């Protein structure tokens, strides 16, 4: 069964107002009501910046720990393509920072 997000729960009020205006432009007979977006697996579009950053770091660490992209994607509810993209873009810097933090904790 598909999950849905209410637009009012995930969009800022100004964006929601713009969406409603465009709906009325496209369909002048629209009587209003609730708007729902389908929740798709792997959709990070509605994540907060903090949630997204956490998922990126977790994805990179899990990949570095030997989990496959498919396993990481399943654990974090993101797509395998997203796992690969994040690993390519952020992998080396994140692992370097984590190694540096580990060394500082061991030395100090």
C-alpha positions as CSV (number, residue, x, y, z in Angstrom):
1,X,0.0,0.0,0.0
2,X,1.4,3.4,-1.0
3,X,2.0,6.0,1.6
4,X,1.2,9.6,1.1
5,X,2.3,12.9,2.5
6,X,-0.1,15.8,3.0
7,X,1.2,18.8,1.1
8,X,0.4,21.0,4.1
9,X,2.6,18.8,6.3
10,X,5.7,18.9,4.1
11,X,5.7,22.2,2.2
12,X,6.4,25.6,3.7
13,X,3.3,27.8,3.6
14,X,4.6,30.1,0.9
15,X,5.3,27.2,-1.4
16,X,2.0,25.6,-0.6
17,X,0.3,28.9,-1.6
18,X,2.2,28.9,-4.9
19,X,1.2,25.3,-5.5
20,X,-2.5,26.1,-4.8
21,X,-2.3,29.2,-7.1
22,X,-0.9,27.0,-9.9
23,X,-3.5,24.4,-9.4
24,X,-6.2,27.0,-9.8
25,X,-4.4,28.4,-12.9
26,X,-4.4,24.9,-14.5
27,X,-7.8,23.9,-13.4
28,X,-10.1,26.9,-12.7
29,X,-12.9,24.6,-11.6
30,X,-10.9,23.1,-8.8
31,X,-12.9,23.4,-5.6
32,X,-10.0,23.1,-3.2
33,X,-9.3,20.4,-0.7
34,X,-6.3,18.5,0.5
35,X,-3.3,17.8,-1.8
36,X,-1.3,14.6,-1.3
37,X,2.1,13.6,-2.6
38,X,3.0,9.9,-3.0
39,X,5.8,8.9,-0.7
40,X,8.3,7.0,-2.8
41,X,11.0,4.7,-1.4
42,X,14.3,6.5,-1.6
43,X,12.8,10.0,-1.8
44,X,14.9,12.4,0.1
45,X,13.2,15.5,-1.2
46,X,11.2,16.0,2.0
47,X,14.0,15.4,4.4
48,X,15.3,18.2,6.6
49,X,18.9,19.3,6.1
50,X,20.0,17.5,9.2
51,X,18.2,14.3,8.3
52,X,19.8,14.4,4.8
53,X,23.3,15.1,6.2
54,X,22.9,12.2,8.7
55,X,21.8,9.8,5.9
56,X,24.7,10.9,3.7
57,X,27.2,10.2,6.5
58,X,25.5,6.9,7.4
59,X,25.6,5.9,3.8
60,X,29.3,6.6,3.4
61,X,30.2,4.9,6.7
62,X,28.1,1.8,5.9
63,X,29.6,1.6,2.4
64,X,33.1,2.0,3.9
65,X,32.3,-0.8,6.4
66,X,31.7,-3.2,3.6
67,X,28.0,-3.1,3.0
68,X,26.8,-3.2,-0.6
69,X,25.0,-0.3,-2.2
70,X,21.8,-2.4,-2.2
71,X,22.1,-3.2,1.6
72,X,22.8,0.5,2.4
73,X,19.9,1.6,0.3
74,X,17.6,-0.8,2.1
75,X,18.9,0.2,5.6
76,X,18.4,3.9,4.9
77,X,15.4,3.8,2.6
78,X,17.2,5.5,-0.3
79,X,18.0,4.4,-3.8
80,X,21.1,2.6,-4.8
81,X,21.9,5.4,-7.2
82,X,21.8,7.9,-4.3
83,X,24.2,5.7,-2.3
84,X,26.6,5.6,-5.3
85,X,26.3,9.3,-5.9
86,X,26.9,10.2,-2.3
87,X,29.8,7.8,-2.0
88,X,31.4,9.3,-5.1
89,X,30.8,12.9,-4.1
90,X,31.4,12.9,-0.3
91,X,33.1,9.5,0.4
92,X,36.7,10.5,0.6
93,X,36.2,13.8,2.6
94,X,33.9,12.1,5.1
95,X,36.2,9.2,5.7
96,X,39.2,11.5,6.1
97,X,37.4,13.5,8.7
98,X,36.3,10.4,10.6
99,X,39.8,9.0,10.6
100,X,41.2,12.3,11.9
101,X,38.5,12.4,14.7
102,X,39.4,8.8,15.6
103,X,43.1,9.6,15.8
104,X,42.4,12.7,18.0
105,X,40.3,10.6,20.3
106,X,43.0,7.9,20.6
107,X,45.8,10.5,21.2
108,X,44.0,12.7,23.5
